[in-house]
Amino acid sequence: MKLSRRKLLGHSLAIPLSVSLSPFLALRSGVASAAAPALAIVMNSGEASVSVIDMMSRKIVRNLPTLREPSHWALSPDRSKLYIADASGNALFIVDPHDGTAIGHKVVADPYQLGFTPDHRYLVVNALRLNYVDIYRSDDLSLVKRFSPGSMPSHLDFSPDSRWSFNSMQESGTLVSFDLNSMTIRWKSNVGSTPAGVLWHNGKVLVCVMGSDHVAEVDPVTGNVLRQIKTGVGPHNLFLTPDGATLYVTNRIGGSLVALDPATLELRRTYPFRASGPDDLSVAPDGKLWVTLRFREQVAILDPISGNYETIDVGRSPHGIFLSTEMRRPGLITAESL
């Protein structure tokens, strides 16, 4: 099933950061009632926009213009704000996670991937183009520390105690760990060509090696690679379901999604998406997976039992995705630990 595409609101890629972005803020008129519909918020990296989809009707209800390249998201610790990273636009766009309306923006250097530490003390930002890993205070987003640990900082995750972060460097082929107490680099580990998605899992660190066909399991203390788990060509990111029952890996280059046993990391099932570039995903309350397809300007809604899926047309190069239904459950909500 392929649903019709809505046109984007007009916007310019050359808006200076000093302006108030009034067209963006004007979209807050007519805010939804308390019984807001369930929404999927999709970051279109190639079209400088965010598509907001009504999950019930499968229709786009609005498109929010950004500056250049919206990519990933982080939910504020109090759940009142969804921060959307606009990498080459040098801004965090702030969206209401309940109703998908615009709140404002914050100037930040080249935010690509980002995440709040589990203790809510810091926001860590990977600046892929500028080769920075920046540590901000979570309460006022003031810069605490800037690292230059390698080329093209990509994805990240944290130890549960918030002491360590683990950040992949795509062009350097390394995974770098930082001590967030002493603000120092702990180690750098060569994990393979073009590392991307990172996930703390069962006391180890998993990193997708996108230039190969596997996920590397890394010792968080030493940085040593313990083993390689083959998933398919070009694994990009990892996602653990809310019930902890399945670990999904998107093979962006190979065009497939795979389900792993979270305990053994053995392959359970492969879902083919052909040459569509599955990238990020989120899990709806009905168990269906909402998957961004980078190379097809679509979001797929996959039934993991039957393997069937429908698609919704969005903007170019859809990247990160957030479902407002995540707000219904307790606990820490991040892009990878759904």
DAFEN-V508928 format. One line per field, one symbol per residue. phi: phi as a letter, one per 40 degrees, with the letter a starting at -180 (. if undefined). psi: psi as a letter, one per 30 degrees, with the letter a starting at -180 (. if undefined). Layout:
phi: ???
psi: ???
This chain:
phi: .bccccccccabcbccccccfddccccccgdccdccccbbbbccccbfabcbbccccgbccabccbcaacbbbaccdcgcbbcbcbdccfabcbbcccbgbcbiabcacfcbbaaccdcgcbbbbcbcccgbbbbbcccbfccbabbbcicgdbbaabcdcgcbbbbcbcccgbbbbbccccfbccabbcbhcfcbdbacafgbbbbcbccbbabccbccccgcccabbcbhcgcbabaccdcgcabbbcccccgabbbbcccbgcccabbcbfcbgdbbaabcdcgcccbcbccbfabbbbccccgcabbbcbccfcbcabbccdccbcgcbbcccc
psi: kkllkkklkklkfgkkfflfheeeffffkhklleiklkkkjkjjegghlkkjkjfefgkkflkkkaeeikdllkkleggfkjkkkjdffhljkkkjfegglkealkkkjhkdklkklfggelkkkkjeefhljkkkkfeghkkekklifakikdlllllfggekljkkjeffglkkkkjfefhlkelkkjflkikckkkkkhglkkkkjfgbglkkkkkfefgkkelkjkflkhkelkkkleggfkjkkkieefhlkkklkfefgkkekkjkgbhfhkdlllklfgfkkjkkjegghlkkjkjfeffllllkkbakhkclkkkfffffllakjleei.
